[in-house]
Each structure stands twice: as C-alpha cells, then as structure tokens.
Amino acid sequence: MTTVAKTRLGDWLNTLSERFPRLSMDNYLEKAEKLLNKNQNEEETLKECIRRALDEMSTKEPDWTFAAASLFLESLYEKAAKNRGLKAAAEYPPFYEMVDHMTENGIYDAALIQAYSKKEIEELGAVLDKEKDKLFTYIGIVTLAERYLARDHEGNVIELPQERFMIISMALMRNEAAANRIALVKEAYWALSNLYMTVATPTLTNAGKVSGQLSSCFIDTMDDSLRGIFESNTDAATVSKNGGGLGIYLGKIRSRGSDIRGFKGNSSGCLPWMKQLNNTAVSVDQLGQRQGAIAVYQDIWNKDIIEFLDAKLNNGDERKRTHDLFTGVCIPDLFMEAVEKREMWCLFDPHEIRQVMGFSLEDSYDEKKGGGTFRRRYEQCVRNSRLSRVDISAIEIMKRIMKSQLETGTPFMFYRDTVNRMNPNKHAGMIYCSNLCTEITQNQSVTRVVSETTEDGKIIIKKEPGDFVVCNLSSISLARTVSDDCLERLIMIQVRMLDNVIDVNTLDVPQAEMTNKKYRAIGLGTFGWHHLLALKKLSWESEEAVKYADELYETINYLVIKASAALAEEKGAYPACSGSEWDTGGYFESRGYSSERWKKLKYKAAKSGMRNGYLMAVAPNASTSIIANSTPSIDPVFNKMYSEEKKNYRIPVTAPDLSPSTFWYYKSAFVIDQHWSIRQNSARQRHVDQSISFNLYVTNSIKAKELLGLHLDAWQSGLKTTYYTRSTSSELEGCESCES
C-alpha cells in the first residue's frame, strides 16, 4: 500500500473510531489493516473498508451501516469536488457556482437562476448542513447517489445530497411571493434534510432540471373506438417516457365476440389491446433506466374476465399472455355477496348493454351498502332475454383470481362501490379503477376525438378532454416525525410543496394537464409504520396497534385538511370544489367527524373551499423509505436482517433502530396474521380520502379457503383496494413511479 493510502486509511479508521465508539472497532481494525495491505490506491482501499464494515453488520451491531455510509460519503465528496474542478474540501463547496455551472451546461432549469438572485442562492447555500448526511445508512446513501443525484452529460456525479434537497426546495417554491419565498425554501429544506419526509421519485429525480415531469401516477380511461384505443396507447407511451406509472381502465371496450358496426362476432375483445400496451411498456424504457409500468383494470362482470385473469400466468398459450402488464379487477359488492353465498354470476358485453339497455353498466355503483343503482341495473340485464350472457359460478371466478395471485401476485383488487361511496368529488364524476400501485382513486372519463379537419395546409384535431387522472405524491416518515413531535409543522410545508408541484410541473398529455389543474389532486402518504410501532413497543397483532392507527391517521388527516383549507384562503380553491363534499360537509359527515375541532374545520373548508380536491394516498415507497432509513409504507418488514439486491450490488440491511428493546417488535410479514393487518388498514382507511397500497403476505402453502377469507375480510372491512398478494414463492418488482 502506498504511504498516502496508509495515511488516509489511518485517518478514516480514526474518524470511524471517534464517531462510532459503540462499535467493536478492534475486530474491524485488525481485519481491515490485514486485508488492506494488498491494495495500492485510495479508491480500492476505501472500497475494501466499506466491504469490511458491511461484513461486521449483524442484528447485534446494526450501526456498522453508518460506518460504511461515512466512508462512502468521503468518496462521494471527493468525486463531486473533482468533477467540479475543485480540491476536496471539508465543507460543501460553493453552492452558487454549482447552480450556475449546471444551468450553463443545460442540466438545471434556467428558471432557478431567474427566480433567485445570486445573493439569495448564496444565502441558501449557507444553510446546507453537511451534518445531515450522517443520517444516511449505507444502502440509503448508495440509493440516493446512484439514482437521484444530478450528473453531468458524461454521467459524472456533480450534486451532493444536501444540494439535491435544496434544489428540490428551490424548484417547488420558485413561484411563491418574493417576501416569503426564501423562508419557505428553508422550511422545505428543513423537512427534506431531516428526512422527515420524502418526495416522489419523479420529483426527487427531476425537480430543478430542464426535463422530466414531477408527477408520479396517472390513470386513463380507454374509449370503445379504434381511434380512442390508439390515442390511449400514445398517451401511455408519453407518460411512460417521462417516468410516470399508469393505470388504464379497459371496461368500456366491447368484449370478444361483440359486433363491430353491426357485424356480429367480429370483436377480439380487450386482449389484443393489452398486447399493444404490453409492447408499449417494454419498448418505452425511460432512457434505458427501466421499462414503462402499466396496470390494466377490467370489470368482474365483463365477458373477457377469464382471459384477462389468465393473461399473466406462466403457462398456456403465449399469444394470450401479457407478462409485462399488471392486472387489476373492479369488483362491486354484489359479486362479493355472490361469492359468499356461492351463487351464479353473469358476464356481459358492455357494448351490447349500451345498445340494448340504453345505459352503461360500468357508469353506476351502489350508493349504499346493500342497495343502489348498480345492482338494480345488473338485475335488469340479467332479466333481459335480448342480452347475451355467460353464466358462471362466482366462486369459480374467485378461484381464478386467487390462482393468478399466488402465481404472479396479481390481479390487484378494486372495490368500486366502497371507492365511489367515499369519493369527495362524486358531484363531478365517477371512479372506475385505480393506478399502478392501487393508492390513487379519482374521477375519470374518456377523451374523444370529435373532429379532424384540414385548414391552411394543416391538420386540425379537436378532442373532447376527459378526466385523465394525475397525482402528486410525497410521504411522511412516521417514526422520525412522531418521535420529534413535528407533525403539524411538517404537514403545513409538505402540503404547500405538493400543491406547488401542480404549478411548476409540465405534462405532455394535454388532458392530464387540464385534469391536474381542475382537481389539484395531491397524495400525501406515510411510511415507517412498522418502525414506529417498534419504537413505541406496540405489537403488530394487537388492539393497541389498531387503535393507534385510527388515532394517528385521524390526526394526520385533520392536519392535511387544515393545511389545504389554509392554502385555499391564500391562493383560492380548486376549480371543481363547488358542490363537492368538502363544500357541502358530506365528507366530514360520512366519516363520523363530529368533535368540536372537526366541526370548526368543516365550517372553514366550506367557507374558504379546499385548495386540493384529493388529499391523501399511501404509496408503496420502498426505495425512498430506504433513503430515509425506515420501513416501507404501512407494511411490516420481511426480516430483521436481509440483503437488498439489485443488478450491480448486494447490500446487507437491518431493520431501522434495531436494538434489544425493539428486536421483538419486528415480526416478519409472512408470519403475521394478515387479519390484524386488515384491521389496521380498515382503521386508517377511514381517514384517507383516496386509497392505500396494501399488500397481503401469505405463505405459498396457504389454503384457498384461508386466502378467500382474507379477501372477504378486506372487502367487509371497508378497504378500497388491495395491492400485491405476496407469497413466499414469488418475486415481485415494486413500482418506482409511486415511490414517495
């Protein structure tokens, strides 16, 4: 080893000894010095140090992850300084010079330099706190550095972690009034740098840059016309190109064997269009980073449902398989009642129903439990002899669903009656399905081409825009925020940040842009639920955990509504607010909010209006929770210690804040009684106006009766959606679009 490398090794090891006095350094020092003598350069020496530190990790000594992170950060600081043409510095380099350089080189949006003066940027640079980098675990800082920190056009890292957080804060606050803007930027930076919250992957990646949109989730409704189908496919490609995840409702498309222009038996149903979308998802690969991600949803009463459920299976006719799409089923109460009673179920063609009955069955739902428009119309269809139909046992369909779930993890479950009954904007539309990760539920409608003409040598296409759902996500780190008692302060700035995403964002699908402004929908979520329970020493399978979920999410919901109402007073209500349940008070009444504080908030929401038509959605956020050193979403951990594996690395990870006092509260997801998870989710769902990415964890040996019992429990408990059915035999990819 060179003299310089030996000196640096000594410096690193001394720093580790000082910073981590609790770690068993003697064992590490002996191993490191012995193994590192063969290395001839500093970078290799540093890598070997990191590897040795990770080798020391265990459930008894989890803090070695911070030692490895400290070494990785040393390397990151040096690389960033070198790539900026600077000497390595103990503190962060000058911030303004970096912003100016990145703007000149076409990486940062010039709007930043235009919005903020040099003096203001230097003031913000002085706020950057290198000490906050010590909050990162090794897997956290590696994930942030490799995926999200800005790089030059040659791929060299330029940004440092605290600079990314500041750039995001500046980008989201750039349109705020000049008198308050710098204070708001500092507050947003406080929220991000302390890891009290994370923003969605598109925002984390693209905020402040010249290209890339900031929204996570989109939902389209495919029209039953050749032009509408291909227009939807084009929009899907556009959304995928820019990093968004997409849900597409297929329930309006005529089923296989239906007529086309009166000619019987000519329709091929939804499967060919699924094949088209599958090809789109594979080919539009987001600049080579990953494939597009698309979920398709179908109604449980549609004649194509059996082919649809089989589309992801690993055997059978490959011409009828769409392995790269995710599937979801839209389920009314009436079907689940038929499953319970082992009754027959009827499958119809939606196009034929429109022709014969004069209504669209998918456009209705049961307004109350046990009765409503959907079941009345469904029964009319059953009695009408002019309609063709397929009779099949409801339990047989459910068996096909469960078979596919155990083999592929899908279909996702969308309980359409519950969703629409609890929709605060039912005055303005209907919800047909959810998104890629099942946490978004907002009004939808089809976009139609109404004319295509030529004028002055140009082709003019006019469309009637539908509601093309957009949602903008970020999430609270529950363990850190609740522990530091800063929930109210955080939510006030977080809601403003989310609302500002809508105004600074650019969307390449015009109807999505229009819908975004119409509802100003946001999706404030949470992660770190299991982490928080462990810190509070609450057993997952307990009444106390259920009660706490109810109380905590009611508090969060109250603060989110309060923040949005305050923004409406300042900036105005969302355009579709009049007549909504925020306006009429129906939202508060349907959830039983009757205390004095809720009555006052109900009055305020009616008086000022709400800034945002949809407020809360709990996304999966596996990657961003790793960055923030917590547990994902509302999920339990897989194991107390595991390895995070990607294409180019395998990194050991322990549950956050693992210690003798938290050890026994980290029970593995696959041994937790899922009925307790459903009870928790039922308690929190009352306080979430959209939905929750909720996984069911089962062993591959689960009996059909037990899995059926879980689905019946989820439906009866008022869950709006369920996400993956994760079994011990399946490997499922998470959705990075909805990471928040």
Buried (B, 14 or more C-beta within 10 A) or exposed (E): BEEEBBEBBEEBBEBBBEEBEEBEBEEBBEBBBEBBEEBEEBEBBBBBBBEBBBBBBEBEBBBBBBBBBBBBBBBBBBBBBEBBEBEEEEEBBBBBBBBBBBBEEEBBBEBBBEBBEEEBBBBBBEBBBBEBBEBBBBBBBBBBBEBBBBBBEEEEBBBBBBBBBBBBBBBBBBEBEEEEBBEBBBBBBBBBBBBBBBBBBBBBBBBBBBEBBBBBBBBBBBBBBEEBBEBBBEBBBBBBBBBBBBBBBBBBBBBBBBBEEEEEEEBBBBBBBBBBBBBBBBEBEBEEEEBBBBBBBBBBBBBBBBBBBBBBBEEEEEEBBBEBBBBBBBBBBBBBBBBBEEEEBBBBBBBBBBBBBEBBBBBBBBEEEEEBBBBEBBEBBBEEEEBBBBEBBBBBBBBBBBBBBBBBBBBBBBBBBBBBBBBBBBBBBBBBBBBBBBBBBBBBBBBBBEEEEEEEEEEEEEBEBBBBBBBBBBBBBBBBBBBEEBBBBBBBBBBBBBBBBBBBBEBEBEBBBBBBBBBBBBBBBBBBBBBBBBBBEBBBBBEEBBEBBBEBBBBBBBBBBBBBBBBBEEBEBBBBBEEBBBBBBBBBEEBEBEEEEBEEBBEBBBEBBBBBBBBBBBBBBBBBBBBBBBBBBBBBBBBBBBEBEEEEEEBBBBBBBBEEEBEEBBBEBBEBEBBBBBBBBBBBBBBBBBBBBBBBBBEEEBEEEEBBBBBBBBBEBBBBBBBBBBBEEBEBEBBBBBBB
